[in-house]
Amino acid sequence: MSLSPHNDVQLSRDFLLALLSELSVHVLQEFGCQIRIFIHGGAVMILHPHLSTSSSRRTTRDIDYIRRAFGHEWRKKGVYDAEERLQRCINAVAVKFRIGTDWMNADPDVALPFAHNSQGQLYDPIYHDSKQPNNTDMNTVYESKGLVVISVTMFWGVALKLVRYKKEDPTDIVAMLRHGTKLNGVQWTPPIMEAWIKTLCWPMGYNSYKPQQAEELRNRIRDAVHQLQSSPENSPEEPSHMPLVPSTAQSPPVLSSLHTMSSSLAPHPFSQPPSASSLRSLYMSFHSLSPPAPMGERMRRSSTTSLRHHTFSPPMPLLFTSSQSSHTIPHSHSHSHSHSQSPFRMPESWVAAPPPLLFQQMPSSAF
């Protein structure tokens, strides 16, 4: 039977669970042990037990997973063809269920940011944050003998959806913000949401936004908060214990909420409620990128071991331009870092695959 590269079948929650169950069987045979993958996008809204109750999504066409993170974990174990082996399993599931092979794909990987840690080593900030124990505890959406599926952190989920902000993205963001309210009673306002995103997702390069880009981001944040405040405050499962009070300036409740959300949904603990600027400075001191990469600046692996920076354009009206510069992946034979002087976990250096990985720019509609 010939494989179709594109899936047009809408996948419900039950359908997704059936696909993952079958995938688990194949990966257990292929790898001989349980594997884990990190996902984002619409499938998270359907599979996550808490988000699904407040999201309007009922189906999706695919599951977006972070292929580069999966390959990175296995290269650290000395396995250099893990991505290809996983793809064979994905294809086998597609054949059985007569759907396209991109029912699980990593097309958005090409538009996800890399960063450098304080030692100048390249790392994947989304993967690093999402594999922390508190995120895996709260946001594991599927687990079986052969497979664990974990959602990226809520702040990265929101940040990625703010880039596109089309179709179901606004309502998906509302569902994630409401989840934060249920967890922590956070009072979402445009200032606190902007500080939360800019602090925890700094590799997106927000500080390098042009004025028009920064204003469009704020417009999207204001719209998301407005939709949240305009929707019923009580979710189907449990009520919010704190009202969503509009605020136009940073105030003690806002700082307290920012601290609460950071300590609960971020992988790094903070000892006291700091200001938004000091919170970012503390985070940046252990995750440095100098200067911050522009929004959409991505790394590409060339035919050698060098990387090239590209700036990709999200849909209008964010009007991003392209620029290029070359950088070399630092070679590291050790992935251990000292934690004695900090409660933060140092991001690990990226493990480059011996064969080159050639990526092509994906249209923004792909994610």
C-alpha positions as CSV (number, residue, x, y, z in Angstrom):
1,M,0.0,0.0,0.0
2,S,1.4,3.4,-1.0
3,L,1.8,6.0,1.8
4,S,0.2,9.3,1.5
5,P,2.5,12.1,2.8
6,H,-0.4,14.4,3.9
7,N,-3.1,13.6,6.3
8,D,-6.6,15.0,5.7
9,V,-8.4,13.0,8.3
10,Q,-9.6,14.9,11.4
11,L,-8.3,13.2,14.5
12,S,-10.5,13.2,17.6
13,R,-9.3,12.5,21.1
14,D,-10.2,8.8,20.9
15,F,-8.6,8.6,17.5
16,L,-5.4,10.2,18.8
17,L,-5.2,7.8,21.7
18,A,-5.7,4.8,19.4
19,L,-2.8,6.1,17.2
20,L,-0.5,6.6,20.1
21,S,-1.4,3.2,21.5
22,E,-0.4,1.6,18.2
23,L,2.7,3.8,18.0
24,S,3.7,2.6,21.4
25,V,3.7,-1.0,20.2
26,H,5.9,-0.2,17.2
27,V,8.4,1.9,19.1
28,L,8.7,-0.8,21.8
29,Q,9.6,-3.3,19.1
30,E,12.0,-0.8,17.4
31,F,13.8,0.6,20.4
32,G,13.3,-2.1,23.0
33,C,12.4,0.4,25.6
34,Q,10.1,3.2,26.4
35,I,10.7,6.5,24.5
36,R,9.5,10.0,25.2
37,I,8.5,12.8,22.8
38,F,7.6,16.4,23.4
39,I,4.6,17.9,21.6
40,H,2.9,21.2,21.1
41,G,0.0,22.7,19.1
42,G,-3.6,21.6,18.7
43,A,-3.1,18.0,19.8
44,V,-2.1,19.3,23.3
45,M,-5.4,21.0,23.7
46,I,-7.2,17.8,23.0
47,L,-5.0,15.3,24.9
48,H,-4.3,17.4,28.0
49,P,-6.8,16.3,30.6
50,H,-7.2,19.9,32.0
51,L,-7.0,21.9,28.8
52,S,-9.4,19.7,27.0
53,T,-12.2,20.6,29.3
54,S,-12.0,24.3,28.6
55,S,-10.8,24.2,25.0
56,S,-13.2,24.3,22.0
57,R,-11.0,22.0,20.0
58,R,-12.4,18.6,19.3
59,T,-10.2,17.4,16.4
60,T,-6.8,18.1,14.8
61,R,-5.1,17.0,11.7
62,D,-1.8,16.1,13.3
63,I,0.5,16.0,16.3
64,D,3.4,18.3,16.2
65,Y,6.4,16.8,18.0
66,I,9.9,18.2,18.5
67,R,12.0,15.8,16.4
68,R,15.3,17.6,17.1
69,A,14.8,17.0,20.9
70,F,14.1,13.4,20.4
71,G,17.2,12.9,18.2
72,H,19.3,14.8,20.8
73,E,18.3,12.5,23.6
74,W,19.2,9.4,21.6
75,R,22.5,10.8,20.2
76,K,23.5,11.3,23.8
77,K,23.0,7.5,24.2
78,G,25.1,6.8,21.1
79,V,22.1,6.1,18.8
80,Y,22.3,8.3,15.6
81,D,19.4,7.0,13.6
82,A,16.6,7.4,16.2
83,E,14.7,9.9,14.1
84,E,14.6,7.6,11.1
85,R,13.6,4.7,13.3
86,L,10.8,6.7,14.9
87,Q,9.6,7.8,11.4
88,R,9.3,4.1,10.4
89,C,7.0,3.6,13.3
90,I,4.9,6.6,12.5
91,N,4.6,5.4,8.9
92,A,3.5,1.9,10.1
93,V,0.8,3.5,12.1
94,A,-0.3,5.5,9.1
95,V,-0.6,2.4,7.0
96,K,-2.7,0.6,9.6
97,F,-5.2,3.5,10.0
98,R,-5.1,4.6,6.4
99,I,-4.1,8.2,7.2
100,G,-1.2,10.4,5.9
101,T,2.2,9.9,7.3
102,D,2.3,13.5,8.6
103,W,-0.3,12.6,11.3
104,M,2.7,13.1,13.5
105,N,5.3,15.5,12.2
106,A,8.1,17.9,13.2
107,D,7.6,20.5,10.5
108,P,7.5,23.4,13.0
109,D,11.0,22.4,14.3
110,V,12.5,24.6,11.6
111,A,10.9,27.7,13.2
112,L,11.7,27.0,16.9
113,P,14.5,29.0,18.6
114,F,17.9,27.9,19.8
115,A,19.8,29.9,22.4
116,H,23.2,29.8,24.2
117,N,23.7,29.1,27.8
118,S,26.0,31.2,30.1
119,Q,29.0,29.1,28.9
120,G,28.2,29.9,25.3
121,Q,27.0,26.5,24.4
122,L,24.1,26.0,22.0
123,Y,20.9,24.5,23.5
124,D,17.2,24.2,22.8
125,P,15.3,26.3,25.3
126,I,11.9,24.8,24.6
127,Y,13.2,21.2,25.1
128,H,15.2,22.2,28.2
129,D,12.3,23.9,29.9
130,S,9.8,21.2,29.0
131,K,11.9,18.3,30.3
132,Q,12.1,19.7,33.8
133,P,10.4,17.4,36.4
134,N,7.6,19.8,37.3
135,N,6.6,20.1,33.7
136,T,6.7,16.4,33.0
137,D,4.7,15.8,36.2
138,M,2.0,18.3,35.2
139,N,1.9,18.0,31.4
140,T,2.4,14.4,30.5
141,V,-0.6,13.8,28.2
142,Y,0.0,10.1,27.4
143,E,1.9,7.2,28.9
144,S,2.2,3.6,28.0
145,K,4.7,0.8,28.2
146,G,6.5,2.0,25.1
147,L,5.7,5.7,24.9
148,V,5.5,8.9,27.0
149,V,4.1,12.0,25.4
150,I,4.8,15.3,27.2
151,S,3.4,18.8,26.3
152,V,5.8,21.7,26.2
153,T,5.4,24.2,29.0
154,M,2.4,26.4,29.1
155,F,4.4,29.5,28.6
156,W,6.1,28.1,25.5
157,G,2.7,26.9,24.2
158,V,1.3,30.4,24.6
159,A,4.4,32.0,23.0
160,L,4.3,29.8,19.9
161,K,0.6,30.5,19.4
162,L,1.1,34.2,19.7
163,V,3.4,34.1,16.7
164,R,0.7,32.8,14.4
165,Y,-2.5,33.8,16.2
166,K,-4.9,32.5,13.6
167,K,-7.8,30.0,13.6
168,E,-8.0,28.4,17.0
169,D,-4.9,30.0,18.4
170,P,-6.7,32.7,20.4
171,T,-9.1,30.3,22.1
172,D,-6.3,27.8,22.7
173,I,-4.4,30.6,24.5
174,V,-7.5,31.5,26.5
175,A,-7.7,27.8,27.6
176,M,-4.0,27.8,28.7
177,L,-4.4,31.1,30.6
178,R,-7.6,29.8,32.3
179,H,-5.6,26.7,33.3
180,G,-3.1,29.0,35.0
181,T,-5.9,30.7,36.9
182,K,-7.2,27.3,38.1
183,L,-3.7,26.3,39.2
184,N,-2.6,29.5,40.9
185,G,-5.5,32.0,41.0
186,V,-3.4,34.3,38.8
187,Q,-5.2,37.5,37.7
188,W,-4.4,37.7,34.0
189,T,-4.0,41.2,32.6
190,P,-2.0,42.4,29.6
191,P,0.9,43.6,31.7
192,I,1.3,40.3,33.6
193,M,0.9,38.2,30.5
194,E,3.5,40.2,28.6
195,A,5.9,40.1,31.5
196,W,5.4,36.3,31.9
197,I,6.0,35.6,28.2
198,K,9.0,38.0,27.8
199,T,10.6,36.7,31.0
200,L,10.3,33.0,30.4
201,C,10.5,32.9,26.6
202,W,13.3,35.4,26.1
203,P,15.0,33.3,23.3
204,M,12.1,34.5,21.1
205,G,14.0,37.8,20.9
206,Y,11.3,40.1,22.1
207,N,13.8,42.8,23.1
208,S,14.8,43.0,19.4
209,Y,11.3,43.6,18.1
210,K,10.8,46.7,15.9
211,P,8.1,49.1,17.2
212,Q,5.5,47.7,14.9
213,Q,6.3,44.1,15.9
214,A,6.2,45.0,19.6
215,E,2.8,46.8,19.2
216,E,1.3,43.8,17.3
217,L,2.4,41.4,20.0
218,R,0.8,43.7,22.6
219,N,-2.4,43.8,20.5
220,R,-2.5,40.0,20.4
221,I,-1.9,39.8,24.2
222,R,-4.6,42.4,24.8
223,D,-7.0,40.5,22.6
224,A,-6.3,37.2,24.3
225,V,-6.8,38.7,27.8
226,H,-10.0,40.4,26.6
227,Q,-11.4,37.1,25.3
228,L,-10.5,35.5,28.6
229,Q,-12.3,38.2,30.5
230,S,-15.2,38.1,28.2
231,S,-15.7,34.3,28.4
232,P,-17.4,32.6,31.4
233,E,-15.0,32.7,34.4
234,N,-16.0,29.3,35.6
235,S,-14.7,26.3,33.7
236,P,-16.7,23.1,33.4
237,E,-14.6,21.4,36.0
238,E,-14.0,23.9,38.8
239,P,-14.5,27.6,39.4
240,S,-11.7,30.2,39.5
241,H,-11.3,31.5,43.0
242,M,-10.0,34.9,41.9
243,P,-11.7,37.4,39.6
244,L,-9.8,38.6,36.5
245,V,-9.3,42.3,37.4
246,P,-8.0,44.6,34.7
247,S,-4.8,46.5,35.5
248,T,-2.8,49.0,33.6
249,A,0.3,49.1,35.8
250,Q,2.6,46.7,37.7
251,S,1.3,46.4,41.2
252,P,1.9,44.1,44.1
253,P,-0.9,41.6,43.1
254,V,0.5,41.5,39.6
255,L,4.1,40.9,40.8
256,S,2.8,38.2,43.2
257,S,0.9,36.5,40.4
258,L,3.9,36.6,38.1
259,H,6.0,35.0,40.8
260,T,3.4,32.4,41.4
261,M,3.1,31.5,37.7
262,S,6.9,31.4,37.4
263,S,7.4,29.0,40.3
264,S,4.5,26.8,39.3
265,L,4.7,26.6,35.5
266,A,8.4,27.5,34.9
267,P,11.2,25.0,35.5
268,H,13.2,27.4,37.6
269,P,12.2,28.3,41.2
270,F,12.4,31.9,42.5
271,S,13.0,32.6,46.2
272,Q,10.9,35.7,46.4
273,P,8.4,37.7,44.2
274,P,10.7,39.9,42.1
275,S,10.0,42.7,39.7
276,A,9.5,41.7,36.1
277,S,12.9,43.2,35.2
278,S,14.7,41.5,38.0
279,L,13.0,38.2,37.2
280,R,14.2,38.4,33.7
281,S,17.7,39.4,34.8
282,L,17.9,36.4,37.2
283,Y,16.7,34.0,34.5
284,M,19.1,35.6,31.9
285,S,22.0,35.3,34.2
286,F,21.9,31.5,33.8
287,H,20.5,31.4,30.2
288,S,22.5,34.0,28.4
289,L,22.2,35.0,24.8
290,S,24.2,38.1,23.9
291,P,22.6,39.8,22.1
292,P,19.1,38.2,22.2
293,A,18.3,36.6,18.8
294,P,15.6,38.4,16.8
295,M,12.2,36.9,16.7
296,G,12.2,33.9,14.4
297,E,16.0,33.6,14.3
298,R,16.6,29.9,13.7
299,M,19.6,27.7,13.3
300,R,20.2,25.6,10.2
301,R,22.7,22.8,9.9
302,S,24.8,23.2,6.7
303,S,26.7,20.5,4.9
304,T,29.5,21.1,7.4
305,T,29.3,21.5,11.2
306,S,28.4,25.1,11.0
307,L,25.0,26.7,11.7
308,R,23.4,29.6,9.8
309,H,21.0,32.1,11.3
310,H,17.8,32.8,9.4
311,T,14.9,35.0,10.3
312,F,11.6,33.6,9.3
313,S,8.5,35.6,8.8
314,P,5.4,34.8,10.7
315,P,2.1,35.8,9.1
316,M,1.4,39.5,8.6
317,P,1.2,42.0,10.2
318,L,4.4,41.1,12.1
319,L,6.7,42.0,9.1
320,F,9.9,40.2,10.0
321,T,13.0,40.6,7.8
322,S,15.7,38.1,7.0
323,S,19.3,38.2,8.0
324,Q,22.1,35.7,8.0
325,S,25.3,35.1,10.0
326,S,27.3,31.9,10.6
327,H,28.1,30.3,13.8
328,T,29.8,27.0,14.8
329,I,28.4,24.5,17.2
330,P,30.8,24.1,20.1
331,H,31.9,20.6,20.5
332,S,31.4,19.2,23.9
333,H,32.2,15.8,25.3
334,S,30.6,16.4,28.6
335,H,27.0,17.2,29.4
336,S,27.3,17.6,33.1
337,H,27.2,21.1,34.7
338,S,27.7,22.2,38.3
339,H,24.6,23.2,40.2
340,S,26.2,23.9,43.5
341,Q,26.0,27.7,43.2
342,S,22.5,28.0,41.8
343,P,19.0,26.5,42.1
344,F,18.8,26.8,38.3
345,R,19.7,23.8,36.1
346,M,22.2,24.7,33.5
347,P,21.0,24.0,30.0
348,E,23.0,21.3,28.4
349,S,25.0,21.7,25.2
350,W,23.4,20.5,22.0
351,V,24.6,17.2,20.6
352,A,25.1,17.5,16.9
353,A,24.4,14.5,14.7
354,P,27.4,13.3,12.6
355,P,25.4,13.4,9.4
356,P,24.1,16.8,8.4
357,L,20.5,17.6,8.8
358,L,19.2,19.7,6.0
359,F,16.0,21.7,6.7
360,Q,13.9,23.7,4.4
361,Q,11.8,26.7,5.5
362,M,8.2,25.7,6.2
363,P,5.3,28.0,5.5
364,S,3.8,29.7,8.6
365,S,0.6,27.8,8.0
366,A,2.4,24.6,9.0
367,F,2.3,25.7,12.6
